[in-house]
Amino acid sequence: MTPVRTNKGLSQRRAEALLSNDAVVVGCAYESGTHRERVWLGCCYDRAVHNSPARSGRGGPPSVSRREVLKYAVAGPVLVSLGAVAATLDAQKASAANMRLIDFAERLVPPDQIKSAGYDGALVYVSELRPGADFDFKPVTREYADALRVAGLHVVSCYQYGKPGWPTPSDYTRGYEGGVADAQTALRLHAAAGGPDSAPIFFSVDEDIDLNTWNSLAVEWFRGINSVLAVNRTGIYGHAKACGWAIRDGVIGRSTTAGHGWAWQTKVWSDGEREPAAVLYQYVIVTASDPGVPLGDTHVDVDEVLAADFGQWDFER
């Protein structure tokens, strides 16, 4: 590789061309003007700067995209090897390989049974129980969350109160103010269960919405959530297109694993599509026609882990 010395005026296109050839960039700076680059591996979105607060990372495994190499080079003359970046990405993929979580559809499962069945953790609900439901997993208790962690299992927070076909409609239908209220509830219950203030919360869009519904209702609900949690702690559960729309509109945060964001994709309504930036993929779902996976005295959904940082509580960010 041939080192290339650049000046402050380096253009984005020129810098990316150098990096695409695995060049070493010395002392470069990239100016983005009044826009912020939302760059995830495999997808780049140029979004206007938002006013919502964003918390910077606090350690954990480094994850650097090629464009982020440019951003961090402004500190002064540095020598960056893309070989080291590639090694980091390979290590992150390996650490997530073959990991599976469960999420609850009927009843709680004791942590020891989750572990003995070969699962690596569980998604827990930081939402209230809706009227008419008798689930024992909403909201998650501090006792249960602690028991999961003592057993060496990962914990991830998610939120869903309303649901189609129930007296309480889907949460996203409540718009911006509903998003504010739901985020406040989620934040309170997450903290009460022992959840850290660095972990995201995944908010459910649990039906087959189209783009018009996203643009007219759901995205405003997420913006209300952002106003409380900030974008960097907001996640989505939904079908492949909904996850993609959330990324496009900049309403969910980024994982520290390069190329991934806080998207938990469900197989349902995705028509075989996959969102490449997702950190979780729900591939077994309890339905009226499919009992899911039997575990203990109940049945559970099963989720594939797609990134080293998938939103788990015990991860340094």
N, C-alpha and C positions, 0 to 999 in steps of 0.2 A: 504494500500500500504506500502511496505517495502522500506525505503531509501537504495540506493545502492551507496557506495562510490567507485569512480573509480580513476584511475591515468591517466597520459597523454598518456600512451600507449594503451588506450582502442581502440579496433578494431571497424571498422564500423559495421561489422556483429554482434559483441557482443552488441554494443550500441543499434542497432536497435532491437535486440531480447529483451533487457531490456525494451525499450520503447513500443514495441508491446504488452507487458504484463502490460502496464500502470504503470511501475515502476517510481520512482522518482530518477533522476540521480543527484548526488551531485559532483560538481567540476570536470566535465569531459572535455576532449578536444579531438576533432577529427581532425586528420591530413589527408589532401587529397593529399599531395605530389604535383606533377606537374600538376594535373588535377583539374578542377572545376566541382563540382556537380551541374547540372541543375535539381533541384528537384521540381517538381510540384505534387500536390496531385493526385495520380492515375497514374503518369508517371514520370520516372526518366531517365534522359539522362546524361551520363558522357561525357562532351565535353572538348576538349583541350582549354587551355586559349587563348582568342582572344586578339589582340592588340588594338582593338577599345575601346575608352573610355566608361566608364559606370558611371552614376551619382547615388549616393546613395540616399536612400529615405529621405524625409524631413517631417516626421510626417504622420498624417492620421491614420486610424484604423490599429492596429497591425494585421499581418497575419503570422502565424508561422506553418511550417510543423514539423513533428516529427524529421526529420533530422536537421532542422534549430534550434531545441532546442539544439542539440549537438553543432552546430556551435557557438551559442551565449553564451554557457556555458564557453567558454575559458576565459572570463573576471575574473573568480575566482570562489570560492565555491558559488554556487547558488542552490536554491531549486525551481524546476520547476514543476508545477502541470499541467498535461495534461487535467485535468478537465476544467481548465481555458481556455486552447487552444480550446477545444471542444466548450465551450460557445462562444468564439469569432467567430468561424466558423459558428455556428448556427445563430448568430446575423448578420453576413455578408450575409448569404443566405436569411434571412428574409428581409433585407433592399433592396434586388434586386428583390424580388418576385413581380410578376405582373407588372413590369415596361416595357413600350414599347416605342420605338423610331420610327421615320419615316426617310426614306431617299428619296431623290428626283429623279424622273425619267423623268419628263416632265417640270413642272414649280414650282416655289417657292410657298409656302403656308404662309400666314400671321401668325405670332406667336400666335395671339389671337385665331385663328381658330384651330391651332395645340393643344393649351391648352384646349379649350372648347370641342374638340373631345376626350379628355381623354388621350392624349399622353404625355409623359414625357420629350421629347426633340427631337433633330434632328441631323443627321449626315450631315456635311457641307463639300463641296469640296474646297480643297486648291490646285486646279489645274487650269490651263488655259483652255479656251474654244477651243476645237479642230476645225480645219477648216471645214466648212460646217454645223456645229451645231448652233442652236439658243437658247440653254438653257439659262435661266436667273439666274441659280444657280451656275454658274462657272465663275470666282472664287467667293467664298462667300465674301461679303463686311463687313466692320467693322460695318456699320449701321445695317445690318440684324443680325449679330452675337450679337451685343449689345441688339437689340430688343428681341431676344430669351432669353437672360440672365435676362433682366428686367422683362420678363413675368414669370420668375422662371423655365425656361426650360433648360435642359442639352444640351450641345454642344459637339460634337465629330468630330474630323477632319479626312477626308479621301482624297485619291488622286487617280484620274484616268484621263489620257489625251487621249491615244489611245484606240481603240476598234476594234475588228474583224469586217470586212466588211466596214471599213472606210479607207480613204486615209492614215490615221495615224494608224499603226498596234498597237497591244497590247504593253503596256509599257515594260513588262518583256523581250520582244524579243530584247531589245537594250543592254542587258548585263550589265557588271560592270560599264562602263562609262555612260551608260544611267541611271543607278541607281544613280550615283553621281549627274548627272544633274537634275533628277527628284526630288531627295531629297532636293537639293538646292532651286528649285522652290517651293516645298511644304513648306519648312521651311520659306521662304520669305513671302508667302501668308498667312500662318498660323499666323505668327507674325503680319502682317499687319491687320489681322482681329481681333487681340486682344488675340490670343491663347497663353497660358502660355508655358514656356520652360520646364515644367514638364510633359506635356501631350503627349501621343503617336500620331502618324499619321498612319492610316491604308492604305496600298498600295494595289491596286486591281490586282488580277489575274482573269480577268473576262472571262474565257473560260475553257473548259474541258481539262486541260492539263494532261498528263500522267507523270509517274515517270522519263522517259528518258528526257522529255522536262524540267522537274524540274531540274534534275541534270545537264543538258547541258546548260540551259539558265537562268531559273528563279532564281535559287539560287545565281547565280553570280550577277544578278540585285539587289537582296536583299543585297548582300555583299557590293555593291556599295552604297546603301542606308545607310547601317550600318556605312560606313566610314564617313558619314556626320552627321547623327543623333545619332549614337551609337545604339547598339542593344536595349538598354532599352527603346528607344522611337520609335522603328520600329514595325509596326503591319502589318498583312496581311488580305485581303479579298479574299476568295476563297472557293472552295468546301472542304469537310471534309478531304480528303486525302492531299490536298495542305496545309491546316492548320497543319496537322500532320507532314508533311515533314518539314515545316518551324520550328516547335518545335524541331524535331529531329536534324536538322542541326544548331540549335542555332542562327537563324537569326532574331527572333522576341523576344521582351522583355516580362517580367513577370508583371502581375498585382500585386498590393499589396494584393489582395484577394487570399488566399492560393489555390493552385491547378489550377490557371487560368493564361493565358498569352494573349498577344495582338493578338488574333485570332478572326476575324469576319467571321463566317461561313455562306455561303448561302445554301439554300435548293437545289438550282439548281445543277445538276451533282453530288450530294452527294449520290444518290441511297439509301436514307433512313438512311445513316450512320450519326452519330453525333460525333464531336470532343469534348471530355469531358472537355478540357482545354479552350474552347472558352469563350469569355466574351459576345459575341453578336451572335444571330442567326437570319438570314433573312429568314422569313418563308412566306412572301407575296411579290411576285416580279411582277412588271408590265412587261408583254410580249405581243407579237402579239396576243396570244390566251387567255391571262388573263389580264384584265384591272387593276388589283390590287385593292386598296381601294380608293374610291372616297373621296376627301377632298377638300373643297373649289371649285375652278374651274378646278381642275386637278385630277390626280391619283397618289398615292404614294406607295412605298414599306414599309413594316412594319417589325420591328426587335424586338425580345425578348431580354431583358437584363438578363444575366446569372450570373453576379457577381456584388458585391457592387462597386468595382472599375472597370469600363468598359471603361476607357479611357476618361471620361468626363473632360472638362476643369476645372471646379470649384471643384476640389478634391485635398486635401492636400496630396502630396506624399513625 
